[in-house]
Amino acid sequence: MMTGGTISAAEMKEAGLVTQLVAPEDLIAAAQALVESLAEKSRPGLAYMKQLVRAAQDSSLEVGLRQELETMAAYALSNDIVEGLAAFREKRKPDFSDR
């Protein structure tokens, strides 16, 4: 950033700055697949993750770990964790339909 140089998409992927590379013509299909994958996840779980990522930007490691424990404790009381664990045990996709 400070040198004004450019970084290729492959270099960004190698550095962990991006998770997936797709050809321009495959972009819409790849984005749709990502959206569909996220739609199958627990909404509260995703919201908690986003909250923790945002908070970690301005926190020490100690504060971040404490927030993570508190968040995990709150999520452990949700219906989604019960359904997720049951689905794992029964080797099926979870049904987070009570949204």
Buried (B, 14 or more C-beta within 10 A) or exposed (E): EEEEEEEEEEEEEEEEEEEEEEEEEEEEEEEEEEEEEEEEBBEBBEEBBEEBEEBBEEBEEEEBEEBBEEBEEEBEEBEBBEBBEEBEEEEEEBEBEEE
